[in-house]
Amino acid sequence: MKLIPVLDILNGLAVRAVGGVRNEYRPLQSLGCQSSRPIDIARSIRTRFGFKQWYVADLDGIVHRQWNCDILEELLEDGFSLTVDPGIRSIEDLYQIRTLQEKTDFIVASESLVDCSMLEPLTGMINPDSLTFSLDLIEGKMISPEGAWGNRTIEQVVEYVYQCGLRKMIVLDLAYIGCSKGIGTLEICRHLKTKFPELEIATGGGVRTSEQLSLLEQAGVHTAMLGSALHNGQFNSRDLNAHCLHRPSPF
């Protein structure tokens, strides 16, 4: 299994995400780093663990349509590889972030996309190998703009995404992010991997121990996303090395 650290950026700072309640997010305090600037935290984690690839949720873009392109460019110039959720709602959003399109991998999230029929043309504008779909949940129920996916079940949504040519998927339950409730996506990841064996699934939220990483690996998860437990010191290098830290993530 592969591992990737998470950066949530809001108001230009890295923040600690808790339970998906974004108006309560506060600047991130990461062990060994005195700053909440994304570049400083990314450098600190690289020094401690060797991570050069990040999952980034640009919450200013997702919520306010004010993308942190300068911050993302700074990370790229410092040698980091990024998989970014910019909150793509429509094809027009790509024109707002076009300077990043050839430098990062993008995420299209169920939370943001206003019409699922836009997914297929998006795959014509972005190489599907550079595009990841994020299945966003709260307590196991998909979150999306009203009417965006019609009456499709979660499995039917995944099948539609699969038919559009996407093979990389994040399964994320916001209710478990930054909490100590355990892993909320284990069973759905196991089910989706059985149903769609070619999917490369990433998940996170509530991952706190090496044993939980092992459970994800056994469920067929390709990539574990690490947030709070990485920043507060619950994981050490030995824990991570046991789960193939040296291998690059596909996300």
Backbone hydrogen bonds in HBPLUS format (Angstrom, degrees):
<---DONOR---> <-ACCEPTOR-->    atom                        ^
c    i                          cat <-CA-CA->   ^        H-A-AA   ^      H-
h    n   atom  resd res      DA  || num        DHA   H-A  angle D-A-AA Bond
n    s   type  num  typ     dist DA aas  dist angle  dist       angle   num
A0002-LYS N   A0222-HIS O   2.81 MM 220  6.06 170.6  1.82 152.8 156.1     1
A0224-ALA N   A0002-LYS O   2.83 MM 222  6.33 156.0  1.89 158.6 159.8     2
A0004-ILE N   A0224-ALA O   3.01 MM 220  6.36 153.6  2.09 160.2 160.5     3
A0226-LEU N   A0004-ILE O   2.90 MM 222  6.14 160.3  1.94 146.6 152.8     4
A0055-TYR N   A0005-PRO O   2.97 MM  50  6.23 170.7  1.98 166.6 169.7     5
A0006-VAL N   A0226-LEU O   2.93 MM 220  5.84 135.2  2.13 161.5 154.9     6
A0007-LEU N   A0055-TYR O   2.84 MM  48  6.23 152.5  1.91 161.6 170.1     7
A0057-ALA N   A0007-LEU O   2.87 MM  50  6.30 160.1  1.91 158.9 165.7     8
A0015-VAL N   A0008-ASP O   2.81 MM   7  5.62 157.0  1.86 156.6 162.6     9
A0009-ILE N   A0057-ALA O   2.97 MM  48  6.23 171.7  1.98 163.6 164.7    10
A0059-LEU N   A0009-ILE O   2.87 MM  50  5.62 128.4  2.14 144.4 160.1    11
A0010-LEU N   A0013-LEU O   2.85 MM   3  5.45 158.6  1.90 160.6 160.3    12
A0013-LEU N   A0010-LEU O   3.08 MM   3  5.45 168.9  2.09 116.1 118.6    13
A0014-ALA N   A0036-SER O   2.85 MM  22  5.41 169.1  1.87 175.0 171.2    14
A0028-LEU N   A0014-ALA O   2.79 MM  14  5.50 172.2  1.79 131.9 131.9    15
A0016-ARG N   A0026-ARG O   2.84 MM  10  5.75 160.0  1.88 169.5 171.7    16
A0021-VAL N   A0018-VAL O   3.25 MM   3  6.35 169.5  2.26 134.9 135.1    17
A0019-GLY N   A0177-ILE O   2.69 MM 158  5.06 168.6  1.70 149.6 150.0    18
A0024-GLU N   A0021-VAL O   3.00 MM   3  5.76 160.7  2.04 122.0 127.9    19
A0025-TYR N   A0022-ARG O   3.20 MM   3  5.18 167.8  2.21 104.9 108.7    20
A0033-CYS N   A0030-SER O   2.92 MM   3  5.52 148.5  2.02 150.6 148.5    21
A0031-LEU N   A0231-HIS O   2.75 MM 200  5.60 178.4  1.75 157.4 157.9    22
A0040-ASP N   A0037-ARG O   3.04 MM   3  5.36 120.1  2.41 107.1 121.7    23
A0041-ILE N   A0037-ARG O   3.06 MM   4  6.36 163.5  2.09 163.0 168.0    24
A0042-ALA N   A0038-PRO O   2.89 MM   4  6.02 163.5  1.92 152.8 157.9    25
A0043-ARG N   A0039-ILE O   3.01 MM   4  6.11 156.6  2.07 141.7 147.9    26
A0044-SER N   A0040-ASP O   2.97 MM   4  6.14 154.9  2.03 143.7 150.9    27
A0045-ILE N   A0041-ILE O   2.95 MM   4  6.18 164.8  1.97 156.0 158.8    28
A0046-ARG N   A0042-ALA O   2.96 MM   4  6.12 152.3  2.04 142.9 151.2    29
A0047-THR N   A0043-ARG O   2.95 MM   4  6.18 151.8  2.03 146.0 153.2    30
A0048-ARG N   A0044-SER O   2.97 MM   4  6.25 155.8  2.03 148.0 154.7    31
A0049-PHE N   A0045-ILE O   2.81 MM   4  5.78 165.9  1.83 152.7 156.6    32
A0050-GLY N   A0046-ARG O   2.78 MM   4  4.28 133.9  1.99 111.1 123.5    33
A0081-SER N   A0052-LYS O   2.85 MM  29  6.23 158.3  1.89 151.0 158.5    34
A0054-TRP N   A0081-SER O   2.88 MM  27  6.32 157.0  1.93 158.8 164.4    35
A0083-THR N   A0054-TRP O   2.91 MM  29  6.27 149.5  2.00 161.1 169.2    36
A0056-VAL N   A0083-THR O   2.88 MM  27  6.12 164.8  1.90 152.4 154.9    37
A0085-ASP N   A0056-VAL O   2.81 MM  29  6.20 164.2  1.83 167.2 171.6    38
A0059-LEU N   A0057-ALA O   3.05 MM   2  5.66 119.3  2.43 109.1  92.6    39
A0058-ASP N   A0085-ASP O   3.04 MM  27  6.04 158.0  2.09 146.5 153.6    40
A0061-GLY N   A0058-ASP O   3.00 MM   3  5.36 126.4  2.29 104.3 117.7    41
A0062-ILE N   A0058-ASP O   2.85 MM   4  6.17 162.7  1.88 151.8 157.6    42
A0063-VAL N   A0059-LEU O   2.84 MM   4  5.70 166.4  1.86 142.3 146.2    43
A0064-HIS N   A0060-ASP O   2.90 MM   4  5.17 136.6  2.09 118.9 132.3    44
A0066-GLN N   A0060-ASP O   3.07 MM   6  5.29 176.5  2.07 122.2 121.0    45
A0065-ARG N   A0061-GLY O   3.10 MM   4  4.14 141.0  2.26 109.1 114.0    46
A0072-LEU N   A0068-ASN O   3.01 MM   4  6.29 162.8  2.04 157.1 162.4    47
A0073-GLU N   A0069-CYS O   2.84 MM   4  5.99 156.8  1.90 148.9 155.6    48
A0074-GLU N   A0070-ASP O   2.97 MM   4  6.17 150.2  2.07 141.3 149.3    49
A0075-LEU N   A0071-ILE O   3.08 MM   4  6.40 153.8  2.15 146.9 153.0    50
A0076-LEU N   A0072-LEU O   2.98 MM   4  6.26 159.3  2.03 149.4 155.2    51
A0077-GLU N   A0073-GLU O   2.85 MM   4  6.06 161.0  1.89 152.6 157.6    52
A0078-ASP N   A0074-GLU O   3.15 MM   4  6.30 130.9  2.40 136.1 147.9    53
A0078-ASP N   A0075-LEU O   3.18 MM   3  5.18 134.9  2.40  94.6 106.9    54
A0080-PHE N   A0075-LEU O   3.13 MM   5  5.61 159.5  2.18 154.0 149.1    55
A0079-GLY N   A0076-LEU O   3.01 MM   3  5.33 160.1  2.05 112.4 115.9    56
A0105-ASP N   A0082-LEU O   3.12 MM  23  6.43 172.6  2.13 155.9 156.8    57
A0084-VAL N   A0105-ASP O   2.81 MM  21  6.23 156.6  1.86 168.4 163.1    58
A0107-ILE N   A0084-VAL O   2.82 MM  23  5.82 131.9  2.05 155.7 148.2    59
A0114-VAL N   A0089-ARG O   3.20 MM  25  5.42 170.6  2.21 132.4 133.6    60
A0093-ASP N   A0090-SER O   3.10 MM   3  5.66 144.2  2.23 110.7 119.4    61
A0094-LEU N   A0091-ILE O   3.01 MM   3  5.66 144.7  2.14 116.3 124.9    62
A0095-TYR N   A0092-GLU O   3.08 MM   3  5.61 139.8  2.25 110.6 120.4    63
A0096-GLN N   A0093-ASP O   2.95 MM   3  5.19 135.1  2.16 103.3 116.1    64
A0097-ILE N   A0094-LEU O   3.27 MM   3  5.30 136.0  2.48  94.8 106.1    65
A0100-LEU N   A0097-ILE O   3.01 MM   3  5.76 157.3  2.06 121.5 128.0    66
A0101-GLN N   A0098-ARG O   3.17 MM   3  5.04 149.2  2.27  99.1 108.2    67
A0103-LYS N   A0100-LEU O   2.96 MM   3  5.21 153.0  2.04 110.9 119.7    68
A0104-THR N   A0100-LEU O   3.07 MM   4  5.99 138.0  2.25 168.3 171.2    69
A0106-PHE N   A0130-SER O   3.06 MM  24  6.48 138.1  2.24 168.2 173.6    70
A0132-THR N   A0106-PHE O   2.98 MM  26  6.40 154.1  2.05 150.6 158.8    71
A0108-VAL N   A0132-THR O   2.82 MM  24  6.23 158.8  1.86 163.1 170.5    72
A0134-SER N   A0108-VAL O   2.88 MM  26  6.09 156.3  1.93 141.5 144.6    73
A0112-SER N   A0109-ALA O   3.04 MM   3  5.46 142.0  2.19 108.0 117.5    74
A0113-LEU N   A0109-ALA O   3.07 MM   4  6.20 174.7  2.07 174.2 173.1    75
A0110-SER N   A0134-SER O   2.88 MM  24  6.12 165.5  1.90 171.8 168.3    76
A0118-MET N   A0115-ASP O   3.01 MM   3  5.84 168.4  2.03 124.8 128.6    77
A0116-CYS N   A0148-ALA O   3.00 MM  32  5.62 158.6  2.04 145.8 144.0    78
A0119-LEU N   A0116-CYS O   3.02 MM   3  5.54 162.6  2.05 115.4 121.0    79
A0122-LEU N   A0118-MET O   3.05 MM   4  6.21 148.7  2.15 148.2 157.7    80
A0123-THR N   A0119-LEU O   3.09 MM   4  6.44 144.9  2.21 147.7 156.4    81
A0123-THR N   A0120-GLU O   3.07 MM   3  5.23 124.2  2.40  99.5 113.2    82
A0124-GLY N   A0121-PRO O   2.98 MM   3  4.94 139.2  2.15  94.5 107.1    83
A0125-MET N   A0121-PRO O   3.17 MM   4  6.54 126.2  2.48 137.9 151.6    84
A0125-MET N   A0122-LEU O   3.02 MM   3  5.08 138.5  2.20  97.5 109.4    85
A0126-ILE N   A0122-LEU O   2.84 MM   4  6.03 144.0  1.97 152.0 162.4    86
A0130-SER N   A0127-ASN O   2.71 MM   3  5.36 157.3  1.76 124.4 132.2    87
A0131-LEU N   A0128-PRO O   3.18 MM   3  4.92 163.8  2.21 102.4 105.1    88
A0133-PHE N   A0168-LYS O   3.08 MM  35  6.47 166.0  2.10 151.6 148.9    89
A0170-ILE N   A0133-PHE O   2.77 MM  37  6.20 158.2  1.82 152.0 159.4    90
A0135-LEU N   A0170-ILE O   2.68 MM  35  5.93 164.5  1.71 174.0 168.6    91
A0172-LEU N   A0135-LEU O   3.04 MM  37  6.23 171.4  2.05 156.7 158.7    92
A0143-ILE N   A0136-ASP O   2.86 MM   7  5.76 159.6  1.91 144.9 146.7    93
A0137-LEU N   A0172-LEU O   2.79 MM  35  5.98 156.0  1.85 161.9 160.9    94
A0174-LEU N   A0137-LEU O   2.83 MM  37  6.11 148.3  1.93 161.3 153.9    95
A0138-ILE N   A0141-LYS O   2.86 MM   3  5.31 147.1  1.97 139.3 148.1    96
A0141-LYS N   A0138-ILE O   3.13 MM   3  5.31 169.1  2.14 112.7 115.7    97
A0148-ALA N   A0145-PRO O   3.04 MM   3  5.50 166.1  2.06 135.6 137.1    98
A0150-GLY N   A0147-GLY O   3.40 MM   3  4.97 165.4  2.43  96.0 100.2    99
A0152-ARG N   A0149-TRP O   3.22 MM   3  6.01 166.5  2.24 142.3 144.9   100
A0157-VAL N   A0153-THR O   2.86 MM   4  6.18 148.6  1.96 151.9 161.3   101
A0158-VAL N   A0154-ILE O   2.99 MM   4  6.29 163.4  2.02 153.7 157.2   102
A0159-GLU N   A0155-GLU O   2.94 MM   4  6.17 154.3  2.01 143.5 151.1   103
A0160-TYR N   A0156-GLN O   2.95 MM   4  6.13 153.8  2.02 142.4 148.8   104
A0161-VAL N   A0157-VAL O   2.97 MM   4  6.27 163.8  2.00 154.6 158.6   105
A0162-TYR N   A0158-VAL O   2.86 MM   4  6.04 157.6  1.91 149.2 155.9   106
A0163-GLN N   A0159-GLU O   2.91 MM   4  6.14 152.6  1.98 146.0 153.1   107
A0164-CYS N   A0160-TYR O   3.06 MM   4  6.36 131.6  2.31 141.1 154.0   108
A0164-CYS N   A0161-VAL O   3.11 MM   3  5.11 133.5  2.34  94.6 107.6   109
A0166-LEU N   A0161-VAL O   3.41 MM   5  6.02 158.6  2.46 155.0 148.9   110
A0165-GLY N   A0162-TYR O   3.01 MM   3  5.35 158.6  2.06 109.6 115.2   111
A0200-GLU N   A0167-ARG O   2.78 MM  33  6.08 163.6  1.81 161.4 166.9   112
A0169-MET N   A0200-GLU O   2.98 MM  31  6.18 167.7  1.99 153.4 154.1   113
A0202-ALA N   A0169-MET O   2.82 MM  33  6.21 156.0  1.87 153.6 159.6   114
A0171-VAL N   A0202-ALA O   2.81 MM  31  6.25 158.1  1.86 163.4 168.8   115
A0176-TYR N   A0173-ASP O   3.04 MM   3  5.84 164.0  2.06 123.7 128.4   116
A0177-ILE N   A0174-LEU O   3.24 MM   3  5.27 155.1  2.31 103.2 110.5   117
A0179-CYS N   A0176-TYR O   3.31 MM   3  5.42 164.4  2.34 122.8 121.0   118
A0189-CYS N   A0185-THR O   2.94 MM   4  6.01 158.7  1.99 156.6 162.9   119
A0190-ARG N   A0186-LEU O   3.00 MM   4  6.24 158.6  2.05 148.3 154.2   120
A0191-HIS N   A0187-GLU O   2.93 MM   4  6.15 160.0  1.97 148.4 153.9   121
A0192-LEU N   A0188-ILE O   2.88 MM   4  6.03 168.2  1.90 151.4 154.5   122
A0193-LYS N   A0189-CYS O   2.94 MM   4  6.02 156.6  2.00 147.9 154.4   123
A0194-THR N   A0190-ARG O   3.11 MM   4  6.30 148.1  2.22 142.0 150.1   124
A0195-LYS N   A0191-HIS O   2.95 MM   4  6.21 156.2  2.01 150.2 157.2   125
A0196-PHE N   A0192-LEU O   2.69 MM   4  5.68 156.0  1.75 149.2 156.1   126
A0199-LEU N   A0196-PHE O   2.98 MM   3  5.72 166.9  2.00 127.0 131.4   127
A0222-HIS N   A0201-ILE O   2.80 MM  21  5.35 139.8  1.96 143.2 156.5   128
A0223-THR N   A0201-ILE O   3.17 MM  22  6.48 156.4  2.23 144.3 145.7   129
A0203-THR N   A0223-THR O   3.04 MM  20  6.59 149.2  2.14 159.4 167.0   130
A0225-MET N   A0203-THR O   2.81 MM  22  5.77 161.4  1.85 145.3 147.3   131
A0213-LEU N   A0209-THR O   3.19 MM   4  6.57 148.8  2.29 141.5 149.9   132
A0214-SER N   A0210-SER O   3.03 MM   4  6.37 149.7  2.13 144.7 152.8   133
A0215-LEU N   A0211-GLU O   3.04 MM   4  6.40 148.0  2.15 142.5 150.9   134
A0216-LEU N   A0212-GLN O   3.06 MM   4  6.35 157.2  2.11 149.2 154.3   135
A0217-GLU N   A0213-LEU O   2.99 MM   4  6.25 157.7  2.04 147.8 154.2   136
A0218-GLN N   A0214-SER O   2.92 MM   4  6.18 157.0  1.98 149.2 155.2   137
A0219-ALA N   A0215-LEU O   3.04 MM   4  6.26 135.1  2.25 139.2 151.1   138
A0219-ALA N   A0216-LEU O   3.10 MM   3  5.04 128.3  2.38  93.1 107.1   139
A0221-VAL N   A0216-LEU O   3.06 MM   5  5.43 156.6  2.11 159.5 152.1   140
A0220-GLY N   A0217-GLU O   3.08 MM   3  5.31 160.5  2.12 107.7 113.3   141
A0230-LEU N   A0227-GLY O   2.98 MM   3  5.49 136.3  2.18 113.6 125.5   142
A0231-HIS N   A0227-GLY O   3.16 MM   4  6.46 155.2  2.23 151.5 159.1   143
A0232-ASN N   A0228-SER O   2.85 MM   4  5.99 150.9  1.94 160.5 167.8   144
A0234-GLN N   A0229-ALA O   2.96 MM   5  4.90 126.2  2.25 139.6 152.4   145
A0235-PHE N   A0229-ALA O   3.29 MM   6  6.12 139.5  2.46 146.9 140.4   146
A0240-LEU N   A0236-ASN O   3.19 MM   4  6.54 163.0  2.22 154.9 159.3   147
A0241-ASN N   A0237-SER O   2.80 MM   4  5.90 160.3  1.84 152.9 158.7   148
A0242-ALA N   A0238-ARG O   3.22 MM   4  6.31 143.3  2.36 141.0 148.7   149
A0243-HIS N   A0240-LEU O   2.89 MM   3  5.29 154.9  1.95 110.5 118.9   150
A0247-ARG N   A0244-CYS O   3.13 MM   3  5.64 162.7  2.16 115.7 120.9   151
